[in-house]
Amino acid sequence: MGNLTDDMTRLRGEIDALRGDRGALMQDLARGSRDLAATVSAMMVDFAAAHAAMARKTGRERTSYIAKINKQVGRMRRENASDLAGAARAWSGKSK
């Protein structure tokens, strides 16, 4: 065979090899994309679970805090009412 035929045969082999490499690369990219999508999906599920747990915890904490504040405000109102009643008695001159 001549030089041209040899060169054409070699080029054809290189083209086939590069086409095979490109196909393998495309398969690797597709597999990587699927793996990444699965990882992100799992991460989103984990985030949702963490968010729900955090919401439950903070909800309980808020409920407890509000109950504590309600007790404190009730106590303050009773003390204030008692002080006002004592002041009213003192002003009116009545004593118990």
Order of alpha helices (4+ residues) and beta strands (2+ residues): alpha
